[in-house]
Amino acid sequence: MPALDAPVIDRFLDALWLQKGLSDNTRDAYRSDLALFNGWLAERDLKLEDAGRAIILDHLAWRQAGGYKARSTARFLSGLRSFYRFLLSEGLIDVDPSLQVDLPRLGRPLPKALSEADVEALLAAPDIGDPLGLRDRAMLEVLYACGLRVTELISLSLDQINLRQGVLRTLGKGNKERLVPLGEEALHWLERYLRQARGLLLGDKPSDVVFPSQRGTQMTRQTFWHRIKLHASVAGIGAAISPHTLRHAFATHLLNHGADLRTVQMLLGHSDLSTTQIYTHVARARLQELHARHHPRG
């Protein structure tokens, strides 16, 4: 049987994209994990086809000693299983070694959700007299109103927005399309931004990106994360915050105000209801807190 080389990882990722339509972020994570494993094997004069249960367990111990998080290791094992399943189907190996290694059980961490007052303070933080501030206000309003993932927000194009109907169309994980209502506040700030600030940010550059960077190009995830941290500081929010925090707040606040789980699932673009159910724990904790604070026998 011929020895495997690094390009087989690219072939696997291409096959995975064709079969499952995984997002670029997931495929990049798998690529990074497998490249790391391949390099670790090479340092020990081993090849990908040499990996058995003992070798995989040694690598897991190395990851743990190196401070890798359990969730990162679970993702690595998931990708490794898919990889060796691909090699087996291609006749490149005779036995799948990953089947002999159990996936770690992970607790489901409760997402951190901002209070409604914190969200209001965050939304009001950008300086709307400045084009960048007006852009950020519109981005935050759309993010909170629609519960978008960060990648969905920064890659939003003009043809995905219908201002007349007040909805936007977005492509989520696996290229699954969904329509999400904007709501009056988000629609107001989006229209104001498009009218007053977007052209100033773009200058003479042609672009269909709704929220360009200061250089007139598509914004990166890291840039938007830094902008949110800046506005959170202005708003006096002490808790750690990220762009995903507003997605959590979107889901939690909807449930707190009586939305059903299926509706929230559709709006978030979750393919499995069990993924959405984590937010019921947040909503339940909030209800218990309100009961304890306001009920005479709480």
Secondary structure as UniProt FT lines:
FT   HELIX           7..20
FT   HELIX           24..43
FT   TURN            44..45
FT   HELIX           48..50
FT   HELIX           53..65
FT   TURN            66..67
FT   HELIX           70..89
FT   TURN            90..91
FT   HELIX           97..100
FT   HELIX           116..123
FT   TURN            128..129
FT   HELIX           131..146
FT   HELIX           150..154
FT   HELIX           158..160
FT   STRAND          161..162
FT   TURN            163..166
FT   STRAND          167..171
FT   HELIX           173..175
FT   STRAND          177..181
FT   HELIX           184..196
FT   HELIX           198..202
FT   TURN            203..204
FT   TURN            214..215
FT   HELIX           221..235
FT   HELIX           243..256
FT   TURN            257..258
FT   HELIX           261..268
FT   HELIX           273..276
FT   HELIX           278..294
FT   TURN            296..297
//
